[in-house]
Amino acid sequence: MAISMGVLFRAFSQKCRIVHVSARQGLLGSGTCLQIQSCPRIQHYQTISDDIPPKPKRPLSSFFLFVVEQRPKILAEEPDLRNTEVVKRIAAMWKEMSDSEKEVYRQEFESQRIKFQEEMEDFRSRLTDEQLDTLMEISRKKREMRSKRRHRAELRKLNKPKRPPSGYSLFVKEHLSSTLRPGGTKTTEEKQAMFKDAAEAWNAIPDYEKQRYNEEANQLLETYKEEMDDWKRRMEEEGTQV
């Protein structure tokens, strides 16, 4: 496939979480109707503010409709299969399908797309001018965030040196490594408690101890500046704008 599996898996992870497949007459064969629950990240964008109603959900593409249909079937046979492996299998299945087989999913997407456009027109018609202005501002910020993420991704591809940690960050890393016990994934609450404990420990140590971490951070910063100067010089020689 032209798209990498990493990109595909991230898109799938952000797109939806499968709830169940229910029986109802539809386009996807055997009377199958797909019911999808958005992940928390998507729900956050759909519930924009308290005074603006949730936006209609954008339809899944034809490929993701196929993913939603096939994922529970694969997991029913191999429930312990990792999500990355599930997506790889489904992507391979999709690649091997003929255009006529894919057309069923394309028709379903087109039907949902038309319905979505109608729902969006009705949604906008019920908003006040102030609410529309709020939506436009949120859309602008989202585009800005996407642009920044793309830019950072491009810089990573160009091997831009990574900014070093501060003295405080060095201390926190050392503190956590000395207090962490192997085994088991930490919950969000446990991680928050650990970082809070590290912050309290930092505030408790004397200034001369902090200075040791700050001096190490300054040395790393000097190395970083030299690497950045060399990197920028190479980018200019290659004619790459950064």
C-alpha positions as CSV (number, residue, x, y, z in Angstrom):
1,M,0.0,0.0,0.0
2,A,1.1,3.6,-0.6
3,I,0.3,4.6,2.9
4,S,2.5,3.3,5.7
5,M,1.0,1.0,8.3
6,G,2.0,3.4,11.1
7,V,-0.1,6.2,9.5
8,L,-2.9,3.8,8.9
9,F,-3.0,2.5,12.4
10,R,-2.9,6.0,13.9
11,A,-5.7,7.1,11.6
12,F,-7.8,4.0,12.7
13,S,-7.1,4.6,16.4
14,Q,-8.2,8.2,16.2
15,K,-11.2,7.5,13.9
16,C,-13.4,5.3,16.0
17,R,-13.8,2.6,18.6
18,I,-16.1,-0.3,17.6
19,V,-19.1,-0.9,19.8
20,H,-21.0,-3.6,18.0
21,V,-22.5,-4.7,14.7
22,S,-26.3,-4.9,14.7
23,A,-28.6,-6.6,12.3
24,R,-30.6,-4.2,10.1
25,Q,-31.1,-3.9,6.4
26,G,-28.3,-2.0,4.9
27,L,-25.8,-1.8,2.0
28,L,-23.0,-3.8,3.7
29,G,-24.4,-7.2,3.1
30,S,-26.4,-9.7,5.2
31,G,-28.5,-6.9,6.7
32,T,-25.5,-5.5,8.5
33,C,-25.7,-2.0,10.1
34,L,-22.5,-0.5,11.6
35,Q,-22.7,1.3,14.9
36,I,-19.7,3.2,15.9
37,Q,-18.8,5.1,19.0
38,S,-16.2,7.9,18.6
39,C,-13.1,7.9,20.7
40,P,-12.8,10.5,23.5
41,R,-10.6,12.7,21.3
42,I,-13.2,12.9,18.6
43,Q,-16.0,13.4,21.1
44,H,-14.1,16.4,22.5
45,Y,-14.2,18.1,19.1
46,Q,-17.9,17.2,18.5
47,T,-19.0,18.8,21.8
48,I,-17.5,22.2,21.1
49,S,-18.9,24.3,23.9
50,D,-21.8,24.3,26.3
51,D,-23.9,26.8,24.2
52,I,-23.3,25.0,20.9
53,P,-25.0,21.7,20.1
54,P,-22.8,18.7,19.0
55,K,-21.9,18.7,15.3
56,P,-23.1,15.8,13.1
57,K,-20.6,13.1,12.9
58,R,-18.5,13.0,9.7
59,P,-19.1,9.6,7.9
60,L,-16.4,7.0,7.7
61,S,-14.6,6.4,4.4
62,S,-15.3,3.3,2.4
63,F,-12.1,1.7,3.7
64,F,-12.9,2.4,7.4
65,L,-16.4,1.0,6.9
66,F,-14.7,-2.2,5.8
67,V,-12.5,-2.0,8.8
68,V,-15.5,-1.7,11.2
69,E,-17.1,-4.7,9.6
70,Q,-14.1,-6.9,9.6
71,R,-12.5,-6.1,12.9
72,P,-15.0,-7.9,15.2
73,K,-14.8,-11.0,12.9
74,I,-11.0,-11.2,13.2
75,L,-11.1,-10.6,16.9
76,A,-13.7,-13.3,17.4
77,E,-11.3,-15.8,16.0
78,E,-8.2,-14.4,17.6
79,P,-9.2,-12.2,20.6
80,D,-5.6,-11.6,21.7
81,L,-4.4,-10.2,18.4
82,R,-2.8,-6.8,18.7
83,N,-4.6,-3.8,17.0
84,T,-1.6,-3.2,14.7
85,E,-1.9,-6.8,13.4
86,V,-5.7,-6.5,13.0
87,V,-5.2,-3.4,10.9
88,K,-2.5,-5.0,8.8
89,R,-4.7,-8.0,8.0
90,I,-7.7,-5.8,7.1
91,A,-5.5,-3.6,4.9
92,A,-4.2,-6.6,3.1
93,M,-7.8,-7.9,2.6
94,W,-8.9,-4.5,1.2
95,K,-6.0,-4.4,-1.2
96,E,-6.9,-7.8,-2.6
97,M,-10.6,-6.9,-3.1
98,S,-11.8,-6.1,-6.6
99,D,-13.3,-2.7,-7.5
100,S,-16.8,-4.2,-7.7
101,E,-16.4,-5.6,-4.2
102,K,-15.2,-2.2,-2.9
103,E,-18.1,-0.5,-4.7
104,V,-20.5,-1.7,-2.0
105,Y,-18.6,0.2,0.7
106,R,-18.2,3.3,-1.6
107,Q,-22.0,3.4,-2.1
108,E,-22.5,3.2,1.7
109,F,-20.0,6.1,2.2
110,E,-21.7,8.1,-0.5
111,S,-25.1,7.6,1.1
112,Q,-23.7,8.6,4.5
113,R,-21.9,11.6,3.0
114,I,-25.1,13.0,1.5
115,K,-26.9,12.5,4.8
116,F,-24.1,14.2,6.6
117,Q,-24.2,17.3,4.3
118,E,-27.9,17.6,4.9
119,E,-27.4,17.3,8.7
120,M,-24.6,19.9,8.6
121,E,-26.8,22.4,6.6
122,D,-29.6,22.0,9.2
123,F,-27.0,22.3,12.1
124,R,-25.6,25.6,10.7
125,S,-29.1,27.0,10.0
126,R,-29.9,26.7,13.8
127,L,-26.8,28.5,15.0
128,T,-26.6,32.2,15.9
129,D,-24.0,34.5,14.3
130,E,-22.0,34.3,17.6
131,Q,-22.1,30.5,17.5
132,L,-21.0,30.5,13.9
133,D,-18.1,32.8,14.7
134,T,-17.1,30.5,17.6
135,L,-17.1,27.5,15.2
136,M,-15.0,29.4,12.7
137,E,-12.4,30.3,15.3
138,I,-12.3,26.7,16.6
139,S,-11.8,25.5,13.0
140,R,-9.0,28.0,12.5
141,K,-7.2,26.8,15.6
142,K,-7.6,23.2,14.6
143,R,-6.1,23.9,11.2
144,E,-3.2,25.8,12.9
145,M,-2.6,22.8,15.2
146,R,-2.6,20.4,12.3
147,S,-0.2,22.6,10.4
148,K,2.2,22.7,13.4
149,R,2.1,18.9,13.8
150,R,2.9,18.4,10.1
151,H,5.7,20.9,10.4
152,R,7.2,19.1,13.4
153,A,6.9,15.8,11.6
154,E,8.7,17.2,8.6
155,L,11.5,18.5,10.9
156,R,11.8,15.1,12.5
157,K,12.3,13.5,9.1
158,L,15.1,16.0,8.5
159,N,16.8,14.8,11.7
160,K,16.5,18.2,13.4
161,P,18.3,18.0,16.8
162,K,16.0,17.6,19.8
163,R,16.1,20.3,22.4
164,P,17.6,19.0,25.6
165,P,15.8,18.7,28.9
166,S,16.1,21.4,31.7
167,G,17.8,20.8,35.0
168,Y,14.4,20.1,36.6
169,S,13.5,17.6,33.9
170,L,16.8,15.8,34.4
171,F,16.1,15.6,38.1
172,V,12.6,14.3,37.6
173,K,13.8,11.6,35.2
174,E,16.4,10.5,37.7
175,H,13.9,10.6,40.6
176,L,11.4,8.5,38.7
177,S,13.9,5.9,37.6
178,S,14.9,5.4,41.3
179,T,11.3,5.1,42.5
180,L,9.7,3.1,39.7
181,R,9.2,-0.5,40.4
182,P,9.1,-2.9,37.4
183,G,5.8,-4.6,36.4
184,G,2.4,-3.3,35.5
185,T,1.2,-0.2,33.7
186,K,0.8,2.8,35.8
187,T,-2.6,4.5,35.9
188,T,-3.1,8.2,35.1
189,E,-3.6,8.9,38.8
190,E,-0.5,7.0,39.8
191,K,1.6,8.9,37.2
192,Q,0.2,12.2,38.4
193,A,1.1,11.3,42.0
194,M,4.6,10.3,41.0
195,F,5.3,13.6,39.2
196,K,3.8,15.5,42.2
197,D,6.2,13.6,44.5
198,A,9.1,14.5,42.1
199,A,8.1,18.1,42.2
200,E,8.0,18.2,46.0
201,A,11.4,16.4,46.1
202,W,12.9,19.1,43.8
203,N,11.6,21.9,46.0
204,A,13.1,20.2,49.0
205,I,16.7,19.8,47.8
206,P,19.2,22.6,48.5
207,D,20.2,25.1,45.7
208,Y,23.7,23.6,45.3
209,E,22.1,20.2,44.5
210,K,19.8,21.9,41.9
211,Q,22.8,23.6,40.5
212,R,24.4,20.3,39.6
213,Y,21.4,19.4,37.4
214,N,21.2,22.9,35.9
215,E,24.9,22.8,35.0
216,E,24.4,19.4,33.2
217,A,21.4,20.9,31.4
218,N,23.5,23.9,30.3
219,Q,26.2,21.6,28.9
220,L,23.6,19.8,27.0
221,L,22.2,23.1,25.7
222,E,25.5,24.2,24.4
223,T,25.9,20.9,22.5
224,Y,22.4,21.4,21.2
225,K,23.2,24.9,19.9
226,E,26.2,23.6,18.1
227,E,24.2,20.8,16.6
228,M,21.5,23.2,15.5
229,D,24.0,25.5,13.9
230,D,25.4,22.6,11.9
231,W,21.9,21.3,11.0
232,K,20.8,24.7,9.8
233,R,24.0,25.0,7.7
234,R,23.3,21.6,6.1
235,M,19.7,22.6,5.4
236,E,20.8,25.8,3.7
237,E,23.4,23.9,1.6
238,E,20.6,21.5,0.5
239,G,18.3,24.3,-0.2
240,T,15.7,23.1,2.3
241,Q,13.5,25.7,4.0
242,V,12.9,25.1,7.7
